[in-house]
Amino acid sequence: MDRPVITFLSDYGYEDDFAGVCRGVMAMICPEAKVIEITHGLPRHDVRAGALVLRNALPYMPAGVHLAVVDPDVGADRRAVALRLADGRFLVGPDNGLLSLAAASGEGIAEAADIGGSPFRLGPVSATFHGRDVFAPVAARLAAGASLAEAGAPLDPAELTVLELPRPARDGDTLIAHAIYVDHFGNVQLDVGHEELAASGLELGHSVALGAGSQTTEARFARTFADVAAGELLIYEDAYRTVAVNGGAAAERLGLSPGDELRIGPA
């Protein structure tokens, strides 16, 4: 029988013991589980960044229990939840929108539970470390074979918090996109899909104009970094729809932060 899988994503960082303690809790409860660390280097308290990384990573993770903790409102009124998706995966984390993009990108939520009072919690429950005391033990119990009904009280999926992202739009021959995530290299992920790019009239290998704030910069619509010179801006279509600089940081060059508008049009 295959080992159960738990994936783990958080903003805990790598300098403190928070992520390691959570992993230790899971190992005590379900020692046979294989734990895959997606990242613990998310920007602190950035729920949207965590939601995007979880959504993007999930298709490349084995089916199992997917634990995500970015929880700026720990100890407040937000719920702790566990979800069973229609494809059999489980998502565990705070109900602050962190799980919503991953849940929506699949076949939907089959079942949800409020695990704030779960019998699987470690006691006494800390007011500020629910990763250790609530989320990790529930994730481990689910990986060990527990049902969602055992983990917590039933919850209507329609009551879950949903993260709303900006949507691209058109203004004449200009595509108005938005920066939704900036990675470690300074690459900028956009909210633009293949359909919007295909309908924009942009052609591979041709120059495009990128407008950010009052600044307009020329870039190239390319297939990959090697198609442009070092230091040149490019917009390219990969799994995450990205603006990048070959050998540089596009976010810094363009002055872009998550949420900012980027206008893309003919040069």
N, C-alpha and C positions, 0 to 999 in steps of 0.2 A: 504494500500500500504506500502511495506517495506521502511524503511528509507534508503536513499543513504549512501554508505560507502566510506570514504576516508582513505587510509592507508598512513602513513607518516614515512619516514626514512631519517636520515641526520647525519652529523658529527658535528652538532651544539653544542653537549654536553648538560649537565644538569645544569650548573652553571650560564649561561647567559640567557637572555630573548629571544634569537633568535627563538627557536622552539615554545615558547609560543606565540610570536607575530604572527608567521605564522598561528598558530592554531586560534588565535583571528580573523585574516583576514578571514579565511575560515568560522568561525562561524558567522561573520557579513553578509557574502554573501549567505551562505547556512546553516542557523541555524538548519535545520532539519537533517543535515548529522551526521552520527556517525563516529567519527575520531578514528582510531586505531593507536596508536604509536608503530611501529615495534621496532625502537631504534633510539636514538640520540647519542649513545656512540661509533659510528664508529671511527676508528683512523682518525685523522684530515687529510683531503685532500686525503685520500686513496680511489681512485675511484674503484680499483679492489675489495677491501673489501666490499664496498657498493654494487657493482654489484653482488657479490656472495651472500651476505645476502639477497638482494632483490629477486634474483632467488630462493634461498632456501626457503624463507618465503612465496612467492606468492601462491604456491599451497594450503597453509593452511589459506589463507585470503579469505573473501567473495569477490565475484566479485564486482568491483566498479572502483574508480579512485585511482591510486597508485602513490603517490607523493614521489619523491626521490631527495634529494639535497646533493650532494658532489661535490663541484664546485670550485676547485682551480683556474680555469681560468676565474672566474666571472669578467666581465668588459672587457674581451679580445674578440677575434674573434669567440669563440665557439658559436654555436647556442643554443637557448632555444627551446625545442620541446615538442609536445604532440603526443602520438601515440594511435591509436585504434587497438587493437589486434583482430585477427579473432574470438576469443571467447567472444568479447564484452568488455573486460577490457580496461581501459585507463591507460597509463603510462605518467607521466609528470616529466620533469627534464632537466638538461643540456645534450647537445649532445656531451658527452665526453667518451662514452662507458658505462656509468653507467646503462643505461636501456637495453643494448644490450643482456646481458645474459638472463634476464627475457623474453625479446621479443622472443629470439630464442628458449627458452625451451617450448613454447606453440605451437600454431598453426600458428604462423607468424604474421606479421604486415599487417593489412588490409588498413590502412590509416595513413598518417603522416602529421603534420603541423608545420611550423616554427612560434612560438608564441612570438618571440622577439619583434614584433610590434603589439601584440595582442590588440584589443580594450578593452579587459578585464583587462589590466594592471592597477595598481594604479599609479597615477602620482603625482608629478614628480618621474620618476623611478631612484632609487639610482644606482650608478655605482657598488656597492659592496653588495647589499642585494636584489638580484633577487628572493630569496626565498619568501620574503615578497611581493615584488612589481610585480612579474611576475608569478612565479610558483604557489604560494598559491591561488591567485585570479583565475587563469585559472583552477586549479584543482577544486575549489569550484563551478565555473560556469558550468563545465562539470558535476559535481555531481548534480547540480540543473537542468540539462536537456539540456544544450546547446550542439550544435553539434560541431564536430571538425572543420568543415568549418567556423563556426562563431568564433572559437578561434584563428585562424591564417591562414597564407597563405599555400596552399598545398605544400607538399615536397615529392620528390621521396624517398621512403624508402631505395633505393639502395645507397643514398647519406649519410646515417646515419653512424656515427662513430661506429665501431665494436671493442670490446675488445677481444684481442687474448690471450688465456691462453696456458701455456705449455701443452704438451701431454705426456702421459706415453709411455714407450718403453720397449723392452726386450733386455737383453744382456746375452745370454745363459740361465741359470736358474735363473737369477736375473731380477726382475721387477724394472725398474727405474721410480719412481714416483716423484712428486714435491709437496712441501708444497704450498698451495694456500691461506690458511687463518689460523690464530691462534686466538682462542676464548679467552674469559675472564679467563678461567680456565687453559689456556696453552695447551689445546688440539689442535692438528694439523690436519686440513682438507687436504686431498690429492686429486689429480686429477685422482684417480683410481676408476673405476666402478666395478660392480659385475662381469662383463665378464672378466676383467683383473685378478681379484682375483681368479675367478674360474679356469682360465687357467694357473695360476701360479704354481699349484701343492701344494700350502700351505694347511695344514689340520688344522681344528679347534682343539684346545687343544695342538697343537704342538708348539715347539719353532721356531722362525724365527730370522734371522740376519738382523738388521737395520744398514745401513751404511750411515753416514752423514759426509761429509768431509773426514778426515782421521780416524774418529772414527767408530768402529763397536760395536754395542751393541746388546745383546740378548733380545728378547721380546717374548711374547706369542700371537699367533693368537687365539683370544678368542671371545666369544659371547657378554660379558658385563664385567663391572668392577669387579663384585663379583666373576668372574671366576679366578681372579689372587690375589696374596697376596698384602697387602698394600705396596706401594712403587715400585711395579713391573710394568715394561713397558708392554703395550699390543697394538696390532693393532686389530681393530675390525671394522666390517662393519655395519654402521648404515645409516641413510639417507644421511650423509655427508662424509662417509668414513674417519675414524679418527684414529690417533695414540694418545694414552693417557697414563698417568701414574695413577694408582689407588692411589689417595691421593696426587698427585704431578703434576708438570707441564712438559709435554713431550717436549714442545718447548725449555724450559730451559735445560732440561736434555740432549737433543740431539743437542743443539745449532742451532735450525732451525728457519729461518725467511721465510716469504712468498717469493716464487721464488726459494728457495733452493731445491736441489735434495736429494731424499732419496732412497737408494737402498734397496730392500726387497728380501731376498733370504733364502734358507734353512740354518739352524744353524749348 
